[in-house]
C-alpha cells in the first residue's frame, strides 16, 4: 500500500545542513502577511442597517423613559393613567391644551373601578354645591355667562375625586411635586428672557395648538409674566411651586451635585418672583420658608423672619417715624418698600379701582341677592354701571363666590378647603416628611393668594390647585390599596 500523502513542510539543504520551508509553507506565509499588512476593505453598513441601529437606540430610550414614568406608581392607579397624569402636569404651564388632554385621559382612567361617587361625604358636599350653582343659573343676572362660568368649577369637582388614586402615597406625591417643579422651568426661563434678553412672541408650535403670547418687556411693562398673561398670575404659579422646590432643596441624602442644581433653580425662581413685582407672591415666599423647614427649625428661623418682616414693614408703612424709617429704607431695596407702600402710584389711582372700593360694592350686591347670587361674571357687568370703572372680579374668592353663586355656596366651599387644610395639618406639617410639608404649604399659599386676588381664573392655576387639594384628601384618607410597585424615583 502507498503511504498516505503528507504535505511537505520543509526541505533540507545538504550543503549547509539547514532545513528550509517548502513552497506550500511559503505560500501560506505570504497569504498571512498580505492579510496583516493589507486588510480586506470593509464594506460600509447599508442605510437600512443604520436605520435599524437608530430604531433600536430610540426604542431603548423610550423603554427607559417608560420605566421612569411607571416608577412609584400607587397600586390603585392605572399604569396608563399614571403616565398621562405626570406628562399632563409637566406640560401644563407651557400648554394648557396639551396638558389638559393628558390630564383628561388620566381623569377618565382614575375614575374607573372606584367606589360610588356618593360614597364619600366630601363628594356629596361638592355635588350639593354643584346643584346650588346650577340652580342659580336659571335666574342669573348674567344670563348665559352664568352657565359658561360653571366650567370654572364643575369639571374640577370631578378632577378632585378622579385624581386621588394618583396621589395615594407619599412617594407618589413626591414624584408629582418634582414634576410640578420641572414644569416651572419654562416659566422662569421665558420670564427672565422676556425682561433681560428681549424675548417676545408669539411663538407657535403644532400648527397653532401651542402658542406662547410672550409680551415684550413683560405685562404690565417691566414686570415678569413669562408664559402667563399677567405678572400676578405668573407670580401665583411661581409661588405655588416654591414650597415644592424648597422641599426638594431640603430633602435629606441628596447627591451634592443634584443639590447644587436645585439650589441654582431656587435662586432663579426667587429672582423671577421678585421681578413679577407681585406683593402677594412676595408674601408667599416668606410664608413658605418656616412651614416647609418644619417645627424643629422654628426656634431660630421664626425670630429671623420676624426681624426681616419688621424691617420691611418699618420701611414701607406710612406713619412710621423718620428716625426709624430712614435706616430701614437704607437696608431694604427701594423696589420692595416702594412697591409695598404703593409709592409710584400714590395719588394716581381713583378710589373706585381699589380693592376696598370693589369689596364695598360687592358686599352691597351680596346683600341684594344672598341665596343664589347674581350668576358668574355678573360683577364685571354690574361694577361699571355702579362706579364707571370696569373690573372683571372683586379680587377675593369668597366674596366672588357669594356674589356669583350665593352665600351658602361660598360658605360650603370655604369650609371645604379650610377643613382639608386642618385635617392634613397633623399628617403633613407635624408628622410628615419634607415633601408632605411642601405639599400642604403649597395648598395653603395658593388659598391665601385668593384673599386679595383671583388667579384661579387661569385654568393652569385652577388645575394645579385642585391637584393639591386632591393630594391633601389622599394624605388624610387614602382610598384603596396604597402599596407601590417596585421602581426607582
C-alpha positions in Angstrom: 0.0 0.0 0.0 1.2 3.5 -0.8 1.7 5.7 2.3 -0.7 8.5 2.9 0.5 11.7 1.3 1.7 14.3 3.7 2.2 17.8 2.6 5.9 18.7 2.5 6.6 21.5 5.1 10.4 21.7 4.7 13.3 20.5 2.6 17.0 20.1 3.7 19.9 21.8 2.0 22.8 19.2 2.3 25.4 21.9 1.6 24.6 23.8 4.8 22.7 21.3 6.8 19.7 23.6 7.3 16.0 23.0 6.7 14.1 25.4 4.5 10.3 25.8 4.3 8.6 24.2 1.4 6.8 26.2 -1.4 3.4 25.4 0.2 4.5 26.8 3.5 5.9 29.9 1.9 2.6 30.5 0.1 0.7 30.3 3.4 3.1 32.7 5.0 2.7 35.2 2.1 -1.0 35.0 2.5 -0.9 35.7 6.2 1.5 38.7 5.7 -0.8 40.1 3.0 -3.8 39.9 5.3 -1.9 41.5 8.1 -0.5 44.5 6.2 -3.2 44.8 3.6 -6.5 44.1 5.4 -9.5 43.5 3.2 -11.7 46.5 2.5 -14.5 47.0 5.0 -18.0 47.1 3.5 -19.8 50.2 4.8 -23.1 49.4 6.5 -26.1 50.0 4.4 -28.7 52.7 5.1 -31.2 50.1 6.3 -28.6 48.8 8.9 -28.1 52.4 10.2 -31.9 52.9 10.5 -32.1 49.7 12.4 -29.5 50.8 14.9 -31.2 54.2 15.3 -34.5 52.5 15.8 -33.0 50.2 18.5 -31.4 53.2 20.3 -34.7 55.1 20.2 -36.6 52.0 21.4 -34.2 51.6 24.3 -34.5 55.2 25.2 -38.3 55.1 25.2 -38.3 51.9 27.3 -36.1 53.6 29.9 -38.3 56.7 29.9 -41.4 54.5 30.4 -39.8 52.7 33.3 -39.2 56.1 34.9 -42.7 57.1 34.3 -44.1 53.9 35.9 -41.8 54.2 38.9 -43.5 54.8 42.3 -47.0 54.3 40.8 -49.6 53.8 43.5 -51.2 50.3 43.3 -54.7 51.8 42.8 -53.6 53.9 39.8 -53.9 52.6 36.3 -50.5 52.4 34.5 -51.6 54.5 31.5 -53.3 57.0 33.8 -50.2 57.4 35.9 -48.2 58.1 32.8 -50.7 60.6 31.5 -51.0 62.3 34.8 -47.3 63.1 35.1 -47.0 64.1 31.4 -50.1 66.4 31.7 -48.7 68.2 34.7 -45.3 68.6 33.2 -46.9 70.2 30.1 -49.5 72.2 32.0 -47.7 75.5 32.4 -46.3 75.5 28.9 -49.6 74.5 27.2 -52.9 74.2 29.0 -54.3 72.5 25.8 -51.7 69.7 25.6 -51.5 69.3 29.4 -55.3 69.2 29.6 -55.5 66.4 27.0 -53.2 64.1 29.0 -54.9 65.0 32.3 -58.3 64.2 30.8 -57.2 60.7 29.9 -55.7 60.4 33.4 -59.0 61.6 34.9 -61.1 59.1 33.0 -58.9 56.2 34.0 -58.7 57.4 37.6 -62.5 57.4 37.8 -62.8 53.7 36.8 -63.2 50.9 39.3 -63.7 53.3 42.2 -66.3 53.4 45.0 -69.5 55.1 44.0 -69.2 58.9 43.8 -71.8 59.4 46.6 -70.0 57.1 49.0 -67.9 59.9 50.5 -69.1 62.9 52.5 -66.8 65.2 50.7 -68.1 64.2 47.3 -71.7 64.7 48.4 -70.8 68.2 49.6 -69.4 69.1 46.2 -72.4 67.7 44.5 -74.6 69.8 46.7 -72.5 72.9 45.7 -72.8 72.0 42.0 -76.6 71.7 42.3 -76.9 75.1 44.0 -74.6 76.7 41.3 -76.7 75.2 38.5 -80.0 76.3 40.2 -78.7 79.9 40.5 -78.1 80.0 36.7 -81.8 79.9 35.9 -82.4 83.4 37.4 -78.9 84.8 36.9 -78.4 88.5 36.0 -75.5 87.5 33.7 -77.7 85.2 31.6 -75.8 82.6 29.5 -72.5 83.7 31.0 -73.5 82.1 34.3 -73.7 78.7 32.6 -70.3 79.2 31.0 -68.9 80.2 34.4 -69.8 76.7 35.7 -66.8 75.5 33.7 -64.5 77.0 36.3 -66.0 74.7 39.0 -67.9 71.6 38.0 -65.2 69.8 36.0 -62.7 70.4 38.8 -65.1 68.8 41.4 -64.8 65.7 39.2 -61.0 66.2 39.0 -60.7 66.4 42.8 -62.2 62.9 43.0 -60.6 61.4 39.9 -57.0 62.5 40.7 -56.9 61.0 44.2 -55.7 57.5 43.1 -52.5 59.1 41.6 -51.7 60.8 44.9 -52.4 58.0 47.4 -48.8 57.6 48.7 -46.1 59.9 50.0 -43.8 58.7 47.2 -46.3 59.5 44.5 -46.9 63.0 45.9 -43.1 63.5 45.9 -42.9 62.5 42.3 -45.8 64.8 41.3 -44.2 67.6 43.3 -41.0 67.2 41.3 -43.0 67.2 38.1 -44.6 70.5 39.0 -41.2 71.9 39.8 -39.9 70.8 36.4 -43.0 72.3 34.7 -42.0 75.7 36.3 -38.6 75.8 34.5 -40.1 77.2 31.2 -42.0 79.8 33.2 -38.7 81.0 34.8 -36.7 80.9 31.5 -39.3 82.7 29.4 -39.8 85.3 32.1 -36.2 86.1 32.5 -35.7 86.1 28.8 -38.7 88.5 28.5 -37.1 91.1 30.7 -33.3 90.6 30.3 -32.8 89.3 26.8 -35.7 90.9 24.9 -37.6 87.7 24.1 -41.1 88.3 22.7 -43.7 86.2 20.9 -46.0 84.9 19.8 -44.2 81.6 19.4 -46.3 78.9 17.8 -46.0 75.1 17.5 -48.0 72.2 16.3 -49.9 74.3 13.8 -51.0 76.9 16.4 -52.2 74.4 19.0 -49.4 75.7 21.3 -49.0 79.5 21.4 -46.8 81.5 23.8 -48.0 85.1 23.9 -44.8 86.4 25.3 -45.2 90.2 25.5 -42.1 92.3 25.1 -40.9 93.8 28.4 -43.4 91.9 30.5 -47.1 92.6 31.3 -47.5 95.2 32.8 -44.4 96.6 31.3 -41.3 96.0 33.4 -43.0 93.1 35.3 -42.2 89.5 34.6 -45.1 87.5 33.1 -43.4 84.7 31.1 -45.9 82.2 29.8 -48.8 83.8 31.6 -51.0 86.8 30.6 -50.2 88.9 33.6 -47.4 89.3 36.2 -49.7 88.5 39.2 -50.7 85.2 37.6 -47.1 84.3 36.8 -46.3 85.1 40.5 -49.0 82.8 41.7 -47.7 79.9 39.7 -44.1 80.5 40.8 -45.0 80.8 44.5 -47.2 77.7 44.2 -44.1 75.8 43.0 -41.8 77.4 45.6 -42.7 75.2 48.6 -42.2 72.1 46.4 -38.9 73.3 45.2 -37.9 74.2 48.7 -38.8 70.7 49.8 -36.5 69.3 47.0 -33.7 71.5 48.3 -34.1 70.5 51.9 -34.6 66.7 51.4 -32.0 64.6 53.2 -29.4 62.4 51.5 -29.5 64.3 48.2 -26.4 64.0 46.0 -24.3 67.2 46.3 -24.3 67.8 42.6 -28.1 67.5 42.4 -28.5 69.7 45.4 -26.4 72.4 43.6 -28.7 72.2 40.6 -31.8 72.5 42.8 -30.2 75.5 44.6 -29.5 77.2 41.3 -33.1 76.7 40.3 -34.3 78.0 43.6 -32.3 81.2 43.2 -33.7 81.6 39.7 -37.3 81.1 41.0 -36.8 83.7 43.8 -35.4 86.1 41.3 -38.3 85.6 38.9 -40.8 86.1 41.8 -39.1 89.4 42.7 -39.3 90.5 39.1 -43.1 89.9 39.0 -43.5 92.8 41.4 -46.4 90.9 42.9 -46.8 91.7 46.6 -48.9 88.5 47.1 -46.1 86.4 45.6 -43.5 88.1 47.8 -45.6 87.2 50.9 -45.9 83.7 49.7 -42.2 83.3 49.5 -41.8 84.3 53.2 -44.7 82.3 54.4 -43.5 79.0 52.9 -40.0 79.0 54.4 -40.8 78.1 58.1 -43.6 75.8 57.1 -41.5 73.7 54.8 -38.5 73.8 57.1 -40.6 72.3 59.8 -41.2 72.8 63.5 -37.7 71.8 64.5 -36.3 75.0 62.8 -38.8 77.4 64.3 -36.7 78.2 67.4 -34.2 80.1 65.3 -36.0 80.6 62.0 -39.1 82.4 63.2 -37.2 85.2 65.1 -35.1 85.8 62.0 -38.2 86.0 59.8 -40.0 88.2 62.3 -37.0 90.6 62.3 -37.0 90.7 58.5 -40.7 91.4 58.3 -40.4 94.1 61.0 -37.6 95.9 59.0 -39.6 95.7 55.8 -42.7 97.0 57.5 -40.8 99.9 59.0 -39.5 100.8 55.6 -42.9 100.5 53.8 -45.7 101.6 56.2 -47.0 105.1 56.2 -46.7 106.9 59.6 -43.5 105.3 60.8 -41.2 107.9 62.4 -38.4 109.1 60.1 -35.8 108.2 62.7 -36.8 104.5 62.3 -37.9 104.5 58.7 -34.7 106.1 57.2 -32.4 103.3 58.4 -34.9 100.7 57.4 -35.1 102.1 53.9 -31.3 102.1 53.7 -31.4 98.3 54.3 -34.5 97.3 52.3 -34.2 97.8 48.5 -36.4 100.6 47.1 -38.0 98.2 44.7 -39.6 96.4 47.7 -40.6 99.2 50.0 -41.7 101.4 47.1 -44.0 98.6 45.8 -45.4 97.8 49.2 -46.1 101.4 50.0 -47.5 102.0 46.5 -45.0 104.8 46.2 -45.1 105.1 42.4 -49.0 105.3 42.3 -49.7 107.4 45.3 -52.5 109.8 44.5 -52.8 108.5 40.9 -55.4 105.7 41.4 -59.1 106.5 41.5 -60.8 105.3 44.6 -63.1 103.1 42.5 -60.4 100.8 41.3 -59.0 100.0 44.8 -59.8 96.6 46.3 -61.6 98.2 49.3 -64.0 100.0 46.9 -64.6 96.8 45.0 -65.4 94.9 48.1 -67.8 97.6 49.3 -69.8 97.4 46.1 -69.6 93.5 46.2 -71.0 93.4 49.7 -73.9 95.6 48.7 -74.7 93.2 45.8 -74.4 90.2 48.0 -77.0 91.8 50.4 -79.4 92.2 47.5 -79.2 88.5 46.4 -77.8 86.5 49.3 -79.1 83.0 48.4 -78.3 82.1 44.8 -76.3 85.2 43.8 -76.2 87.1 40.5 -74.5 84.5 38.4 -70.9 84.0 37.2 -69.3 87.1 35.6 -72.1 89.4 36.9 -69.6 91.6 38.8 -67.9 92.6 35.5 -71.3 93.7 34.2 -72.6 95.5 37.2 -69.5 97.2 38.6 -69.1 99.6 35.6 -72.7 100.6 36.0 -72.3 101.4 39.6 -68.8 103.1 39.5 -67.9 103.8 35.9 -64.8 101.6 36.1 -64.5 98.1 34.8 -63.2 95.2 36.8 -63.6 91.5 35.9 -63.8 90.3 39.5 -63.7 91.6 43.1 -60.2 90.3 43.9 -61.4 88.0 46.7 -62.6 84.4 46.0 -65.0 84.0 48.9 -66.6 87.4 48.0 -66.8 86.4 44.4 -68.4 83.1 45.2 -71.0 84.7 47.4 -71.8 87.4 44.8 -71.9 85.0 41.9 -73.5 81.9 43.4 -74.8 82.9 46.8 -73.7 82.9 50.4 -74.4 79.1 51.0 -72.1 78.1 48.2 -69.4 80.4 49.4 -69.6 79.1 53.0 -69.6 75.5 51.9 -66.6 75.8 49.6 -64.6 77.9 52.1 -65.4 75.3 54.8 -64.4 72.5 52.5 -60.9 74.0 51.8 -60.3 75.0 55.5 -61.4 71.6 56.7 -58.9 69.8 54.3 -56.1 72.1 55.5 -56.9 71.5 59.1 -57.3 67.7 58.8 -54.0 67.4 56.9 -52.1 69.7 59.3 -51.0 66.8 61.6 -50.1 64.2 58.9 -48.3 66.8 56.8 -46.8 69.5 58.9 -46.3 67.8 62.2 -45.6 64.2 61.3 -45.0 64.1 57.6 -41.8 64.3 55.6 -40.4 67.4 53.9 -42.4 66.8 50.7 -45.7 66.4 52.5 -44.9 69.7 54.4 -44.2 71.3 51.0 -47.4 70.0 49.6 -49.5 71.3 52.5 -47.7 74.7 52.3 -48.3 75.0 48.6 -52.0 74.5 49.1 -52.1 77.0 52.0 -50.1 79.6 50.0 -52.4 79.2 47.0 -55.5 79.5 49.2 -54.1 82.7 50.8 -53.4 84.3 47.4 -57.2 84.2 46.8 -57.8 86.6 49.7 -56.7 89.5 47.6 -56.6 88.2 44.0 -58.3 85.6 41.7 -55.5 83.6 40.0 -57.8 80.6 39.7 -59.4 82.1 36.6 -56.3 80.9 34.8 -57.0 77.3 34.0 -53.5 76.2 34.8 -53.6 77.6 38.3 -57.0 76.1 38.7 -55.9 72.6 37.7 -52.8 72.8 40.0 -54.9 74.0 42.9 -57.3 71.0 42.6 -54.4 68.6 42.3 -53.0 70.0 45.6 -56.4 69.6 47.3 -56.8 66.1 45.9 -53.4 65.3 47.4 -54.5 66.6 50.8 -57.6 64.4 50.7 -55.4 61.4 49.8 -53.0 62.3 52.5 -55.8 62.3 55.1 -57.7 59.3 53.9 -56.1 57.3 51.1 -58.6 55.2 49.1 -57.9 51.6 48.4 -54.5 49.9 48.5 -51.6 52.2 48.8 -48.7 49.8 48.1 -46.4 50.8 45.3 -45.0 48.8 42.5 -41.3 48.4 42.6 -39.3 51.1 40.8 -36.9 53.9 41.4 -37.6 57.5 41.6 
